[in-house]
Structure formats: C-alpha cells, structure tokens
Amino acid sequence: MSINRILERIKTFNFKKDIWLIPILLVGGILTFYPHFDYPFLFHVDEWFHIAQAKQIALGSSVNWYTGEAFIPGLEQGWHGLLAGIYLLFHPSSKQWIILPIILHLLAIFSTYLFVSRFFDKTKGLISSFLIAILPTNNTIGGPVFLIPVNLSLIIIPITLLFAFNLVKIKPLYNYLIILILTTFLLYAHAPSAIVLLLILFFKTLFFICSKEKTERTEGFYLISVLLTSLVLSIPNFLNEIFSKGFESITFNFYIKLNEIFLLYGIVPTVFFIIGFYFASKGKSKELWSLLLTTLFLLVNIVIFSRIGMNILLPYQRTFIPLFLLMAIIGSIGFSKVFEIKEPIKKAGPILFIVLIVMTGVFAVNTNLNYNYYQIIDDVDNENAEWIQENTEINAVMICDPWKARALVPIAERSVYIVTPFGPIEEDLDQVEEATTFLNNGCRNTSFLIENNISIVYARGYNCYNPYLEEFKEDIYILNLKK
C-alpha cells in the first residue's frame, strides 16, 4: 500500500466521532469481565462443554470424555476448531479462558461500529456499538459473558454484511469469496447464527433478482450462487445429524420457555427499535429491508415457539443474540432521530439524546452487574482435577458429582461415568441417580466400579469407606483390587 493511500485513509478518520468508540469498548470489556472479578473460572455448562470439545480435537482424543463413545466433533466443529487452535497456540489454563469472551465482545463492538458507520453514518455506528456493548447475558439465551458460539454472530454477521452490502471497495471476485468463506465458517461454527445471516442475504438476493436494473439482477444471481455454494459446502457438517435423527434434526423443542424479549433487551432500546423500524420501513433501500424482514422473521419465530413449544430449522433460544444485534442496528435510526428535535430550545435534541443514552446505559449496567451466575467448581476442585490429569492413566474413567463433571472433565482430561445432561434425558438421568447413590452410600459398591470400568473416584463433599479405594490425595481415590 502506498504512502498516499495510507494518508487518504487517515483523512477519512473522524477523530471527533471515532474517539468515542474507545469508552464504548471499555464499557463492553468491563461488563464482560466484571462477573469474573471474584470468580476466575467459566460459568456456564455450555462453556465447559465447548472447552472439552476443543481440547479433544487438539489432543486427538478418540473417545468422548462425557459419554465414553467415539468422539465426533459435532455440529459446531468450526467453533471447536477455532478454540482448539487457540489452545494449541497459547495453552490457556482453566483460569485463562475467561479472557477470550472479552476479546470476542470487543471485536463484536468494533465490527458492529464498522458496519453501521459505513451503512448509515458514524453517529448511528456509535449508537449501535454502544447497544452491543451493554447487551445482557442470560443463562438461557447466552450473551457476551459466556464463551459460546452464538456470540460469533455479533462479529461475523456485521463483517459479512460489509462485503455483501458493497461497503468495501474491492474486486467483485474477492468480495464474493469473502462472503463465501465467512458464511460457510458460520455454518460450521453455529448454524442458527448462519441461518440468520443467510436470511438477510436471501432477502437482499430476492430483491435484486426481482429488480428492473440489470446490474442488480446480475449481482443477485452471483449472490445466490455464493449462498448455494456455501450451503453445499456445509452439508458434511450436518449429514451425521440428519442420518441419525431424520426430521428431528431440524425440529427444536426446549424445556425452558423464555418470554419478555423486550424486557431482556431493555425497555428504552426497544422503544427506539420500534421508532427506528418505523422510519426504516419508509425507505426503499433493499439492504435495509433485508434487515427489517429478517428481524420480523426472528420475532415471529420466537412467538411461534411461545405458542406451540416447537420451532423448525431455527431454535428460538439461539436467535436472541443475533436478534438483539439487528435491533441495535435498527434502533440506532430511532435514537438518531432525537437529534432532530429542536423544541422548545435549539439544543433540545442533543440534550434529550444524552439523557436517554445515559438512562439506557444505567439500566443496562445495573442489570448486567446484578445478574446471578451459577458456579460449578472452585479453586479446590480445579487443583484436584489438575492433579488427576497429571497423575492418572489417560484412558482411566472417573466418577464424581455429575453436576461438577461438566467442568471437571475438560480440566482432568479424563472420561467420566456420567454428567448431568443438558435436558431431561431419561436414560442419562437414571445414570445420574446411580452415580449419586454410589457416592451417597460411601462409595462401597465395588461391583459398580468394576462393571463400569471406573478406576478414579473424586468424592469431594462425600465420604468414602471402600477398602479397595486408595486415597492418593484428599477426596481423590484410585481403585486398587489387589488389596
């Protein structure tokens, strides 16, 4: 790149507005890290599951540590592959993984700003990035605090739309290639987020194909070719699921129903999302209408689930975060309209805008700081799991509290007899009861250990009175049948 081009780019940088992105990034980073101020581990069972999957890929494990069956990367292998790469490069400890959600959230704030500032203007870019910075985290829907793949939607969707909406001036071939790569990656990393992205691109493609302009029709056909190619390339990721579950692989019913979408997002931002939607719907931008229609689709999808308890193709719980992204983008239009108010004084608009943004921030910060996250393990559990990893056989099977097993397994890197399942799976719950009964009865059932090939018992919180269990470290027992 020549010096002249660099100087030209510097000239386009508006310091008066762009500089406000720094405090927004600070707010987002602090809110994401704050829950870990007094707890240095990951919170959610999903986070520990993803770490386990990633480490198994990195270590070349052939057996699923949670089930004892053959290890299969699963539908989110793009996400797990990304985490595996990070593990191989940096070897983060169980306490260091909490840094990654902060990095991902900062990237989400920046990518949202980059897209919206080019699609609309820098003011709306700052507003939407601020709304992303204060996004809530919830145990049911996820959020920035957690290390989960849905958060990739906050990064990949805005970046892909930069190219899909022709906001970056590069050769068309490179443009379509980048869209193909990002869309395909998201299909492998988090399919629900990818479907949201595909919906946006599909609506734009539909508008362009139906356009009277020849150039738009041509672009529409190129874009639909990219989308179809991406879907074809992603088929291997879903084949196993389709063959094993059939129609069930595209139907989703959850045992937790979460209503009050707008209370989760925030009352003030929701009001301005509605205002923004109204003003956006008066325009003729095909790209903007693709965002509006996708937002409506996601809202209807959630309403359908609340009515019948099932979704097809798009699991409702995994759409809240990308929905909030679209609401932030559209909401920035509503917030920016406040600047146009000039009554009763000339500066009424900016003053009211500051009041509303501060109000939005205060409510959001209060919600974020006071949310209660469950904790699975503590320092003692972590140290014991590390001891097991360093001092036991690689192919050993462990039994422990089924709830704690979700976090202990990726640290100990050992298979476990049973882990508390993500849902009410009857067969797994029966095994959970067996494990709990074994521990509650003083670990006396030696036959149970032999039958299930269990050689490690982690009994913290329980008392073991089995003469064949040798206590090598407090609460850690190794089966020794030679006694």
C-alpha positions as CSV (number, residue, x, y, z in Angstrom):
1,M,0.0,0.0,0.0
2,S,1.4,3.4,-1.0
3,I,2.0,6.3,1.4
4,N,-0.6,8.4,-0.5
5,R,-3.3,5.7,0.1
6,I,-2.4,5.5,3.8
7,L,-2.7,9.3,4.1
8,E,-6.1,9.2,2.3
9,R,-7.4,6.7,4.8
10,I,-6.1,8.7,7.7
11,K,-8.0,11.7,6.4
12,T,-11.3,9.7,6.4
13,F,-10.8,9.0,10.1
14,N,-13.1,11.4,12.0
15,F,-11.4,11.8,15.4
16,K,-14.3,13.8,16.9
17,K,-16.6,10.8,16.5
18,D,-14.4,7.7,16.2
19,I,-12.7,8.6,19.5
20,W,-16.0,7.8,21.3
21,L,-15.6,4.2,20.3
22,I,-12.8,3.9,23.0
23,P,-15.1,4.4,26.0
24,I,-17.7,2.2,24.4
25,L,-15.1,-0.6,24.1
26,L,-14.1,0.0,27.8
27,V,-17.7,-0.3,28.9
28,G,-18.2,-3.5,27.0
29,G,-14.9,-5.0,28.2
30,I,-15.6,-4.2,31.9
31,L,-19.2,-5.5,31.8
32,T,-17.9,-8.8,30.2
33,F,-15.2,-9.2,32.8
34,Y,-16.9,-7.9,35.9
35,P,-18.6,-11.3,36.8
36,H,-15.2,-12.8,36.9
37,F,-13.7,-10.3,39.4
38,D,-14.3,-12.8,42.2
39,Y,-14.6,-16.0,40.2
40,P,-11.7,-16.9,37.8
41,F,-13.5,-19.8,36.0
42,L,-16.1,-20.1,33.2
43,F,-19.7,-20.2,34.4
44,H,-22.0,-21.9,32.0
45,V,-22.1,-25.7,31.4
46,D,-22.1,-24.9,27.7
47,E,-18.7,-23.1,28.1
48,W,-17.1,-26.1,29.7
49,F,-18.6,-28.4,27.0
50,H,-17.0,-26.3,24.3
51,I,-13.7,-26.3,26.0
52,A,-13.8,-30.1,26.3
53,Q,-14.7,-30.5,22.6
54,A,-11.9,-28.2,21.6
55,K,-9.3,-29.9,23.8
56,Q,-10.3,-33.3,22.5
57,I,-9.8,-32.0,18.9
58,A,-6.4,-30.5,19.9
59,L,-5.3,-33.7,21.7
60,G,-6.6,-36.1,19.1
61,S,-8.9,-37.9,21.5
62,S,-10.8,-40.8,20.0
63,V,-13.2,-41.2,22.9
64,N,-15.8,-38.6,24.0
65,W,-14.9,-37.8,27.6
66,Y,-18.5,-37.2,28.6
67,T,-20.1,-40.3,27.0
68,G,-17.4,-42.8,26.6
69,E,-18.4,-43.3,23.0
70,A,-16.5,-42.5,19.8
71,F,-15.6,-38.8,19.7
72,I,-17.4,-36.8,17.0
73,P,-16.8,-33.1,16.7
74,G,-20.5,-32.3,16.3
75,L,-22.4,-29.5,14.5
76,E,-20.2,-26.7,16.0
77,Q,-16.9,-28.1,14.8
78,G,-16.0,-24.7,13.3
79,W,-16.2,-23.1,16.7
80,H,-14.5,-26.0,18.4
81,G,-11.8,-26.0,15.8
82,L,-11.2,-22.3,16.5
83,L,-10.9,-22.9,20.2
84,A,-8.6,-25.9,19.5
85,G,-6.3,-23.7,17.5
86,I,-6.3,-21.2,20.4
87,Y,-5.5,-24.0,22.8
88,L,-2.6,-25.3,20.7
89,L,-1.2,-21.8,20.3
90,F,-1.5,-20.5,23.8
91,H,-2.3,-23.5,26.1
92,P,-4.6,-21.4,28.3
93,S,-5.2,-22.7,31.8
94,S,-8.7,-23.2,33.2
95,K,-8.5,-19.7,34.7
96,Q,-7.3,-18.0,31.5
97,W,-10.2,-19.0,29.2
98,I,-12.2,-16.1,30.7
99,I,-10.1,-13.6,28.7
100,L,-11.5,-14.9,25.4
101,P,-15.1,-13.7,25.8
102,I,-13.8,-10.2,26.5
103,I,-11.8,-10.3,23.3
104,L,-14.7,-11.6,21.3
105,H,-17.0,-8.9,22.7
106,L,-14.6,-6.1,21.8
107,L,-14.4,-7.5,18.3
108,A,-18.2,-7.6,18.2
109,I,-18.5,-3.9,19.3
110,F,-15.8,-2.9,16.7
111,S,-17.3,-4.9,13.8
112,T,-20.8,-3.5,14.5
113,Y,-19.4,0.0,14.5
114,L,-17.5,-0.6,11.3
115,F,-20.6,-1.9,9.5
116,V,-23.2,0.6,10.8
117,S,-20.9,3.6,10.4
118,R,-20.4,2.7,6.7
119,F,-24.0,1.5,6.1
120,F,-25.6,4.6,7.7
121,D,-23.2,7.1,9.4
122,K,-20.7,7.3,12.3
123,T,-23.4,8.6,14.8
124,K,-25.5,5.5,14.2
125,G,-22.4,3.4,14.3
126,L,-21.5,4.6,17.8
127,I,-25.1,4.2,19.0
128,S,-25.4,0.6,17.7
129,S,-22.0,-0.3,19.0
130,F,-22.9,1.1,22.5
131,L,-26.1,-1.1,22.4
132,I,-24.0,-4.1,21.6
133,A,-21.5,-3.2,24.5
134,I,-24.3,-3.3,27.0
135,L,-26.0,-6.4,25.8
136,P,-27.4,-8.6,28.6
137,T,-26.1,-12.1,29.4
138,N,-28.6,-14.7,30.4
139,N,-28.2,-18.4,31.4
140,T,-30.9,-19.4,28.9
141,I,-30.1,-17.3,25.8
142,G,-26.4,-16.7,26.4
143,G,-24.6,-13.4,25.9
144,P,-21.2,-11.7,25.9
145,V,-20.0,-13.0,29.3
146,F,-20.1,-16.6,28.1
147,L,-17.7,-18.4,25.8
148,I,-20.3,-19.7,23.4
149,P,-20.6,-19.8,19.6
150,V,-23.7,-17.7,19.3
151,N,-21.5,-14.7,20.1
152,L,-19.8,-15.2,16.8
153,S,-22.9,-13.8,15.2
154,L,-22.1,-10.4,16.6
155,I,-18.8,-10.5,14.7
156,I,-19.3,-12.5,11.6
157,I,-22.7,-11.0,10.6
158,P,-21.6,-7.3,10.5
159,I,-18.3,-8.2,8.8
160,T,-20.1,-10.3,6.1
161,L,-22.7,-7.6,5.5
162,L,-19.8,-5.1,5.0
163,F,-19.0,-7.1,1.8
164,A,-22.5,-8.2,0.9
165,F,-23.8,-4.7,1.0
166,N,-20.8,-3.5,-1.1
167,L,-19.5,-1.2,1.6
168,V,-15.9,-2.2,1.0
169,K,-14.3,-1.4,-2.4
170,I,-12.6,-4.5,-3.6
171,K,-12.8,-6.6,-6.7
172,P,-16.2,-8.5,-7.0
173,L,-14.5,-11.9,-7.1
174,Y,-12.7,-11.2,-3.8
175,N,-15.9,-9.8,-2.4
176,Y,-17.9,-12.9,-3.1
177,L,-15.1,-15.1,-2.0
178,I,-15.0,-13.4,1.4
179,I,-18.8,-13.8,1.8
180,L,-18.5,-17.5,0.9
181,I,-15.7,-18.1,3.4
182,L,-17.5,-16.3,6.3
183,T,-20.9,-17.8,5.6
184,T,-19.5,-21.3,5.4
185,F,-17.4,-20.9,8.5
186,L,-20.5,-19.7,10.4
187,L,-22.5,-22.7,9.1
188,Y,-19.8,-25.0,10.6
189,A,-19.4,-22.9,13.8
190,H,-23.0,-22.0,14.8
191,A,-25.8,-23.0,12.3
192,P,-28.6,-20.8,13.9
193,S,-26.5,-17.7,13.5
194,A,-25.6,-18.7,10.0
195,I,-29.3,-19.1,9.1
196,V,-29.9,-15.5,10.4
197,L,-27.1,-14.3,8.1
198,L,-28.4,-16.4,5.2
199,L,-31.9,-14.9,5.7
200,I,-30.5,-11.4,5.4
201,L,-28.6,-12.3,2.3
202,F,-31.5,-14.2,0.9
203,F,-33.9,-11.3,1.2
204,K,-31.3,-9.0,-0.5
205,T,-30.8,-11.5,-3.3
206,L,-34.6,-11.8,-3.8
207,F,-35.0,-8.0,-4.0
208,F,-32.1,-7.8,-6.5
209,I,-33.3,-10.7,-8.7
210,C,-36.7,-9.1,-8.9
211,S,-35.2,-5.7,-9.7
212,K,-35.6,-3.8,-13.0
213,E,-32.0,-2.9,-13.0
214,K,-29.8,-5.4,-14.9
215,T,-26.8,-4.8,-12.7
216,E,-28.8,-5.6,-9.6
217,R,-30.2,-8.7,-11.2
218,T,-26.7,-9.8,-12.1
219,E,-25.5,-9.2,-8.6
220,G,-28.5,-11.1,-7.2
221,F,-27.7,-14.2,-9.3
222,Y,-24.0,-14.0,-8.2
223,L,-25.0,-13.7,-4.6
224,I,-27.5,-16.6,-4.8
225,S,-24.7,-18.7,-6.3
226,V,-22.5,-17.9,-3.4
227,L,-25.2,-18.8,-0.9
228,L,-26.0,-22.1,-2.6
229,T,-22.3,-23.0,-2.8
230,S,-21.9,-22.2,0.9
231,L,-24.9,-24.5,1.8
232,V,-23.4,-27.3,-0.4
233,L,-20.0,-27.0,1.3
234,S,-21.7,-27.2,4.7
235,I,-23.6,-30.4,4.0
236,P,-20.9,-32.7,5.5
237,N,-21.3,-30.9,8.8
238,F,-25.0,-31.9,9.1
239,L,-25.0,-35.4,7.4
240,N,-24.5,-37.4,10.6
241,E,-27.2,-35.5,12.4
242,I,-29.6,-35.9,9.5
243,F,-29.0,-39.6,9.2
244,S,-29.2,-40.3,12.9
245,K,-32.3,-38.1,13.7
246,G,-34.1,-37.6,10.4
247,F,-36.8,-34.9,10.7
248,E,-36.0,-34.4,14.3
249,S,-32.6,-32.8,13.3
250,I,-34.5,-29.7,12.1
251,T,-37.1,-29.5,14.9
252,F,-36.4,-28.0,18.3
253,N,-38.4,-28.0,21.5
254,F,-37.0,-26.8,24.8
255,Y,-38.0,-27.4,28.3
256,I,-37.4,-23.7,29.2
257,K,-39.6,-21.1,27.7
258,L,-38.3,-17.5,27.8
259,N,-40.7,-14.7,27.1
260,E,-40.4,-11.0,27.7
261,I,-38.0,-10.4,24.8
262,F,-38.2,-6.6,25.2
263,L,-37.6,-6.7,28.9
264,L,-34.4,-8.7,28.3
265,Y,-33.2,-6.2,25.7
266,G,-34.3,-3.2,27.6
267,I,-37.4,-1.0,27.5
268,V,-35.8,2.2,26.2
269,P,-33.7,0.5,23.5
270,T,-36.9,-1.4,22.5
271,V,-38.9,1.8,22.2
272,F,-36.3,3.2,19.9
273,F,-36.0,0.0,17.9
274,I,-39.8,0.4,17.2
275,I,-39.3,4.0,16.2
276,G,-36.3,3.1,14.1
277,F,-38.2,0.3,12.4
278,Y,-41.0,2.7,11.5
279,F,-38.6,5.2,9.9
280,A,-36.6,2.5,8.2
281,S,-39.7,0.9,6.7
282,K,-40.4,4.2,4.9
283,G,-37.2,3.9,2.9
284,K,-36.6,1.9,-0.3
285,S,-33.1,0.6,0.5
286,K,-33.2,-3.1,-0.4
287,E,-30.4,-3.9,2.0
288,L,-32.2,-2.2,4.9
289,W,-35.4,-4.0,4.1
290,S,-33.5,-7.3,4.2
291,L,-32.6,-6.4,7.8
292,L,-36.1,-5.5,8.6
293,L,-37.7,-8.6,7.2
294,T,-35.1,-10.8,9.0
295,T,-35.9,-9.1,12.3
296,L,-39.6,-9.7,11.8
297,F,-38.9,-13.4,10.9
298,L,-36.9,-13.9,14.2
299,L,-39.6,-12.2,16.3
300,V,-42.3,-14.4,14.7
301,N,-40.1,-17.4,15.2
302,I,-40.0,-16.7,18.9
303,V,-43.7,-16.0,19.1
304,I,-44.4,-19.3,17.4
305,F,-42.4,-21.2,19.9
306,S,-44.1,-19.5,22.8
307,R,-47.4,-20.7,21.3
308,I,-46.7,-24.3,20.2
309,G,-43.4,-25.1,22.0
310,M,-41.5,-26.1,18.9
311,N,-39.5,-24.5,16.1
312,I,-38.5,-25.9,12.7
313,L,-35.0,-25.2,11.3
314,L,-34.2,-22.3,13.7
315,P,-34.1,-23.0,17.5
316,Y,-35.6,-20.0,19.2
317,Q,-33.2,-19.8,22.1
318,R,-30.3,-19.4,19.8
319,T,-31.7,-16.4,17.9
320,F,-32.0,-13.9,20.7
321,I,-28.4,-12.6,20.4
322,P,-28.5,-12.1,16.6
323,L,-31.9,-10.6,17.0
324,F,-30.5,-8.1,19.5
325,L,-27.8,-7.3,17.0
326,L,-30.4,-6.4,14.4
327,M,-32.4,-4.5,17.0
328,A,-29.3,-2.5,17.8
329,I,-28.7,-1.6,14.2
330,I,-32.3,-0.6,13.5
331,G,-32.6,1.1,16.9
332,S,-29.7,3.4,16.1
333,I,-32.0,5.0,13.5
334,G,-34.6,5.7,16.2
335,F,-32.1,7.1,18.6
336,S,-30.5,9.4,16.0
337,K,-34.0,10.9,15.3
338,V,-33.8,12.5,18.7
339,F,-31.1,14.9,17.4
340,E,-33.7,16.4,15.1
341,I,-35.8,17.7,17.9
342,K,-35.4,21.5,18.2
343,E,-38.3,22.4,20.5
344,P,-38.6,24.1,23.0
345,I,-34.9,25.0,22.6
346,K,-32.4,24.6,19.7
347,K,-30.3,22.1,21.6
348,A,-33.2,20.1,22.9
349,G,-32.4,17.1,20.7
350,P,-28.8,16.6,21.8
351,I,-29.7,17.1,25.5
352,L,-32.6,14.6,25.3
353,F,-30.3,12.2,23.4
354,I,-27.7,12.3,26.2
355,V,-30.4,11.8,28.9
356,L,-31.8,8.7,27.0
357,I,-28.4,7.2,26.3
358,V,-27.3,7.6,30.0
359,M,-30.7,6.2,31.1
360,T,-30.2,3.2,28.8
361,G,-26.7,2.6,30.0
362,V,-27.6,2.9,33.7
363,F,-30.4,0.4,33.4
364,A,-28.3,-2.0,31.3
365,V,-25.3,-1.8,33.6
366,N,-27.4,-2.3,36.7
367,T,-29.0,-5.4,35.0
368,N,-25.6,-6.8,34.0
369,L,-23.9,-6.2,37.3
370,N,-26.7,-7.7,39.4
371,Y,-27.3,-10.9,37.4
372,N,-26.5,-14.1,39.3
373,Y,-24.3,-16.6,37.5
374,Y,-24.2,-20.2,38.8
375,Q,-20.7,-21.5,39.7
376,I,-19.8,-25.2,39.1
377,I,-16.3,-25.5,40.6
378,D,-13.9,-23.7,42.9
379,D,-10.2,-23.5,43.3
380,V,-10.0,-26.8,45.2
381,D,-11.9,-28.6,42.5
382,N,-9.7,-27.1,39.9
383,E,-6.5,-28.2,41.7
384,N,-7.8,-31.7,42.2
385,A,-8.8,-32.0,38.5
386,E,-5.3,-30.9,37.5
387,W,-3.8,-33.5,39.9
388,I,-5.9,-36.2,38.2
389,Q,-4.8,-35.0,34.8
390,E,-1.1,-35.2,35.8
391,N,-1.2,-38.4,37.9
392,T,-3.6,-40.9,36.4
393,E,-3.8,-43.0,33.2
394,I,-5.1,-41.3,30.1
395,N,-7.7,-44.0,29.4
396,A,-8.9,-44.0,33.1
397,V,-12.6,-43.5,33.8
398,M,-13.7,-41.2,36.6
399,I,-16.8,-40.9,38.7
400,C,-17.7,-37.7,40.5
401,D,-20.6,-35.4,41.3
402,P,-22.5,-35.4,37.9
403,W,-23.1,-31.7,38.0
404,K,-19.4,-30.8,38.6
405,A,-18.4,-33.4,36.0
406,R,-19.2,-30.9,33.2
407,A,-16.4,-28.6,34.3
408,L,-14.0,-31.2,35.9
409,V,-13.8,-33.3,32.7
410,P,-12.1,-30.7,30.4
411,I,-9.6,-29.9,33.2
412,A,-8.8,-33.5,34.2
413,E,-9.0,-34.6,30.5
414,R,-10.4,-38.0,31.6
415,S,-13.6,-39.8,30.7
416,V,-16.4,-39.7,33.2
417,Y,-19.1,-42.2,34.1
418,I,-21.9,-39.7,33.7
419,V,-22.5,-36.0,33.6
420,T,-25.7,-34.1,34.3
421,P,-27.4,-33.9,30.8
422,F,-28.4,-30.6,29.1
423,G,-32.0,-31.6,29.1
424,P,-34.4,-34.2,30.7
425,I,-32.9,-37.3,29.0
426,E,-34.4,-40.2,31.0
427,E,-31.5,-42.7,30.4
428,D,-28.9,-40.1,31.5
429,L,-30.9,-39.1,34.5
430,D,-31.0,-42.7,35.6
431,Q,-27.2,-42.9,35.5
432,V,-27.0,-39.6,37.3
433,E,-29.1,-41.2,40.1
434,E,-26.9,-44.3,40.1
435,A,-23.7,-42.1,40.5
436,T,-25.3,-40.0,43.2
437,T,-26.5,-43.1,45.1
438,F,-23.0,-44.6,44.8
439,L,-21.4,-41.5,46.3
440,N,-24.0,-41.0,49.0
441,N,-23.6,-44.6,50.2
442,G,-19.9,-44.2,51.0
443,C,-18.6,-45.5,47.6
444,R,-19.0,-49.0,49.0
445,N,-20.3,-50.7,45.8
446,T,-17.1,-52.1,44.3
447,S,-19.0,-54.2,41.8
448,F,-20.5,-51.0,40.4
449,L,-16.9,-49.7,39.8
450,I,-15.7,-52.9,38.1
451,E,-18.8,-53.2,35.9
452,N,-18.4,-49.7,34.6
453,N,-14.6,-49.7,34.3
454,I,-14.3,-46.9,36.8
455,S,-10.9,-46.5,38.4
456,I,-11.0,-42.9,39.7
457,V,-13.4,-41.6,42.4
458,Y,-13.5,-37.9,43.1
459,A,-15.6,-37.7,46.2
460,R,-15.3,-34.1,47.5
461,G,-18.4,-33.5,49.5
462,Y,-18.9,-37.2,50.2
463,N,-17.3,-39.8,52.4
464,C,-15.7,-43.0,51.0
465,Y,-15.4,-46.2,53.1
466,N,-14.4,-48.7,50.5
467,P,-11.2,-50.7,51.4
468,Y,-10.4,-51.1,47.7
469,L,-10.3,-47.4,47.1
470,E,-6.9,-45.9,47.9
471,E,-6.8,-42.2,48.8
472,F,-3.9,-40.7,46.9
473,K,-4.9,-37.1,47.6
474,E,-7.7,-35.7,49.7
475,D,-11.0,-36.7,48.1
476,I,-9.3,-38.5,45.2
477,Y,-9.4,-42.3,45.3
478,I,-7.9,-44.8,42.9
479,L,-9.3,-48.3,42.7
480,N,-6.9,-51.0,43.8
481,L,-8.3,-54.5,43.7
482,K,-5.0,-56.1,44.8
483,K,-5.6,-55.1,48.5
